[in-house]
């Protein structure tokens, strides 16, 4: 039997040679950082990516420096036996697509229309994930933010204790089911059901029982959420709803969704303000250690420019 794997490899190698012959400038090595080459293609791709992400034009040298840093980060991580898997990279790439409310395929098509290979984005993701894991592993204890750090930061900001109070909510998702492709008349009728239910819903015990008795209404299991985990918009909505009542209906893929607010408890463990301060302090420490560490790595790095324009 023919060796299929070998034939595929030979075909791939032949295709790559053809690309190099057709685009010699793109394959030209411009810099070698710790033995890892950076080609003209890499530079052009990163310039397009930076322009698309920031809507600003980065200088060629800025892009080269960023690519060098990426190579050095991955090189240093290997010294510590750290390597990000393809699954982690692909998961982060999928997360980017999800945040844009598109599929992976659609996200890839958007990139390609801008002249950016999805692999360029994945290479950037790999370097960042690798560096995050390396910095957190090496400086973990010094990055931690304690309660005294938060208290001092709040004091410096002249924030009182009341502003650092958060809430823990017990919420029951209540959905008036609207089938896909429903007519405007059906959607209007469903909205009337939701509005009527909301008016009659004055306590969780009776209101949930009433909702479960309706044919077109689904009541899911309760969820517990801290106000620190909620968006500012949702915090405002829940802050204006009394316990035992429903939030206004919102359109979702399943239908018209509301939340029954069945419990609300004060907490000082993690309020939105405390979460904000904690994240700010952590980010400041992370960026400080990251910058110093990268500067150290650059001092001992082997960086060789080949065909700089």
C-alpha positions in Angstrom: 0.0 0.0 0.0 1.2 3.5 -0.7 2.4 5.6 2.3 -0.4 8.1 2.5 1.2 10.2 5.3 4.5 10.4 3.3 2.6 11.5 0.2 0.8 14.2 2.1 4.0 15.4 3.6 5.7 15.5 0.1 2.7 17.4 -1.3 2.8 19.9 1.6 6.5 20.4 1.3 6.2 20.9 -2.5 3.4 23.4 -1.9 5.5 25.4 0.6 8.5 25.4 -1.8 6.2 26.7 -4.5 5.0 29.5 -2.2 8.5 30.5 -1.3 9.6 30.5 -5.0 6.5 32.6 -5.9 6.9 35.0 -3.0 10.6 35.2 -2.1 10.3 38.5 -0.3 7.6 37.2 2.0 9.8 34.2 3.0 12.8 36.5 3.6 14.2 36.2 7.2 14.5 39.6 8.7 15.4 38.8 12.3 16.4 35.7 14.3 15.6 35.8 18.0 17.1 33.0 20.1 17.2 30.8 17.0 13.6 31.5 16.0 13.3 33.3 12.6 11.0 36.2 11.9 10.2 36.6 8.3 8.9 39.5 6.2 5.6 37.7 6.0 5.4 37.6 9.8 6.0 41.4 9.9 3.5 42.2 7.3 0.8 40.0 8.9 1.4 41.5 12.4 1.2 45.0 10.9 -2.2 44.2 9.4 -3.3 42.7 12.7 -2.3 45.6 14.8 -3.9 48.0 12.4 -7.2 46.1 12.4 -7.2 45.7 16.2 -6.2 49.3 17.2 -7.1 51.2 14.1 -3.6 52.8 14.3 -0.6 52.2 12.2 2.3 50.7 14.2 5.8 51.4 12.9 7.7 48.6 11.4 10.2 48.6 14.2 7.4 48.5 16.8 6.0 45.4 15.1 9.4 43.8 14.8 10.1 44.4 18.6 6.7 42.8 19.4 7.5 39.8 17.3 10.9 39.5 18.9 9.3 39.7 22.4 6.8 36.9 21.4 9.7 34.6 20.3 11.7 35.4 23.5 8.6 34.7 25.7 8.0 31.3 24.1 11.8 30.5 24.2 12.0 31.3 27.9 8.9 29.3 28.7 10.5 26.2 27.1 13.4 26.6 29.6 10.9 26.1 32.4 9.2 23.2 30.5 6.1 25.3 29.8 4.3 24.9 26.5 0.7 26.0 25.7 -1.3 23.3 23.9 -3.1 23.7 20.6 -6.4 23.1 22.4 -5.7 26.1 24.7 -4.9 28.3 21.7 -8.0 27.1 19.7 -10.2 27.6 22.8 -9.0 31.2 23.1 -9.5 31.8 19.4 -13.0 30.4 19.7 -13.6 32.8 22.7 -12.6 35.7 20.5 -15.2 34.7 17.9 -17.9 34.2 20.6 -17.3 37.7 22.0 -17.9 39.0 18.5 -21.1 36.9 18.3 -19.9 35.0 15.3 -18.8 31.4 14.6 -15.1 30.4 14.3 -15.6 30.1 10.5 -17.1 33.5 10.2 -14.4 35.0 12.4 -11.7 33.4 10.2 -13.4 34.8 7.1 -13.5 38.3 8.5 -9.7 38.0 9.2 -9.0 36.7 5.8 -10.9 39.5 4.1 -8.6 41.9 5.9 -5.6 40.0 4.6 -4.9 38.4 8.0 -4.3 34.7 8.4 -6.1 33.1 11.4 -2.7 31.5 12.2 -1.3 35.0 12.7 -3.9 35.6 15.4 -3.3 32.1 17.0 0.5 32.8 17.1 -0.2 36.0 19.0 -2.6 34.1 21.4 0.0 31.4 21.9 2.7 33.9 22.9 0.3 35.8 25.3 -1.0 32.6 27.0 2.5 31.3 27.4 3.7 34.5 28.9 0.8 34.8 31.3 1.4 31.3 32.6 5.1 31.9 32.9 4.8 35.2 34.8 2.0 33.9 37.1 4.0 30.8 37.8 7.3 32.6 38.5 5.8 35.6 40.5 2.6 34.1 41.8 3.0 35.0 45.5 4.1 38.6 44.8 1.1 39.1 42.5 -1.5 38.2 45.2 -3.6 41.0 46.5 -4.5 40.8 50.2 -7.4 42.4 52.2 -5.0 44.9 53.7 -4.0 46.0 50.2 -7.6 46.6 49.2 -8.3 48.4 52.4 -5.3 50.7 51.9 -6.3 51.4 48.3 -9.9 52.2 49.3 -8.5 54.6 51.9 -6.3 56.3 49.4 -9.3 56.7 47.1 -11.3 58.2 50.0 -14.0 55.5 49.6 -16.0 54.6 52.7 -17.0 51.1 53.8 -20.6 51.6 52.6 -19.4 51.9 49.0 -17.5 48.6 49.3 -20.7 46.7 50.2 -22.0 44.2 47.5 -24.9 41.9 47.3 -25.5 38.2 46.7 -28.6 37.4 44.7 -30.6 34.2 44.4 -32.3 34.4 40.9 -34.8 32.1 39.2 -34.7 32.4 35.4 -38.3 32.6 34.1 -38.7 32.3 30.3 -41.9 32.8 28.2 -41.0 30.4 25.3 -41.2 31.9 21.8 -40.7 29.4 19.0 -38.3 30.4 16.3 -39.9 32.0 13.3 -43.0 33.1 15.2 -45.2 35.7 13.6 -45.4 39.3 15.0 -48.9 38.5 16.4 -47.5 35.5 18.3 -44.6 37.5 19.7 -47.0 40.2 20.8 -49.2 37.6 22.5 -46.2 36.1 24.3 -45.1 39.6 25.5 -48.5 40.1 26.9 -48.1 36.9 28.9 -44.8 38.0 30.2 -46.1 41.5 31.2 -49.2 40.0 32.9 -47.1 37.5 34.8 -44.8 40.3 35.9 -47.7 42.3 37.2 -49.1 39.4 39.2 -45.7 38.2 40.5 -45.4 39.7 44.0 -43.7 36.8 45.9 -41.4 34.0 44.9 -43.4 31.2 46.5 -46.7 32.1 44.9 -45.2 33.6 41.8 -43.0 30.7 40.8 -45.9 28.3 41.3 -48.0 30.4 39.1 -45.3 30.6 36.4 -44.8 26.8 36.5 -48.5 26.3 35.9 -48.5 28.3 32.6 -48.0 26.1 29.5 -45.7 28.5 27.7 -43.5 29.4 30.6 -40.3 27.6 31.8 -38.8 28.1 35.2 -35.2 26.9 35.6 -33.2 26.0 38.7 -32.0 29.0 40.8 -28.7 30.6 40.3 -26.6 32.6 42.8 -24.7 35.6 41.6 -22.6 38.2 43.4 -23.0 41.8 42.3 -19.3 41.8 41.6 -19.8 39.2 38.9 -22.6 41.2 37.1 -22.3 43.8 34.5 -23.0 47.4 35.6 -26.3 47.3 33.6 -27.5 44.2 35.3 -26.5 45.5 38.7 -28.6 48.6 38.1 -31.5 46.5 37.0 -31.4 44.2 40.1 -30.8 47.2 42.4 -34.1 48.6 41.3 -36.1 45.4 41.8 -37.6 44.4 45.1 -37.2 40.9 46.4 -40.1 38.7 45.3 -40.5 40.5 41.9 -39.6 39.9 38.3 -37.2 41.9 36.1 -38.5 43.2 32.8 -38.5 40.7 29.9 -35.5 40.6 27.6 -35.4 38.9 24.2 -33.2 35.8 24.1 -32.8 32.9 21.7 -35.3 30.9 23.8 -37.9 33.7 24.2 -38.7 36.4 26.7 -36.5 35.9 29.7 -37.0 37.4 33.2 -35.4 36.8 36.5 -37.3 36.3 39.8 -35.3 38.0 42.5 -35.9 35.7 45.5 -33.1 36.6 47.9 -30.7 39.5 48.3 -28.0 39.6 51.0 -25.4 42.2 51.7 -21.8 41.1 51.6 -18.4 42.7 52.1 -16.5 39.7 50.9 -16.5 40.9 47.2 -18.4 44.0 46.2 -18.1 45.5 42.7 -15.8 48.2 44.1 -13.6 45.7 45.9 -13.4 43.5 42.8 -12.4 46.6 40.7 -9.7 47.6 43.2 -8.4 44.0 43.4 -8.1 43.7 39.7 -6.4 47.1 39.3 -3.8 46.2 41.9 -3.2 42.7 40.4 -2.8 44.2 36.9 -0.4 46.8 38.1 1.8 44.2 39.8 1.6 41.8 36.9 2.6 44.5 34.4 5.5 45.6 36.6 6.9 42.1 37.1 6.2 41.3 33.4 8.1 44.3 32.2 11.2 43.7 34.4 11.3 40.0 33.5 11.1 40.7 29.8 13.9 43.3 30.1 16.1 40.7 31.8 15.4 38.2 29.0 16.2 40.7 26.3 19.6 41.4 27.9 20.7 37.9 27.5 18.9 37.1 24.2 20.6 36.4 20.9 18.9 38.8 18.4 20.4 39.0 14.9 19.1 41.2 12.2 19.4 39.8 8.7 17.8 41.8 5.9 16.4 44.8 7.6 14.8 47.3 5.2 
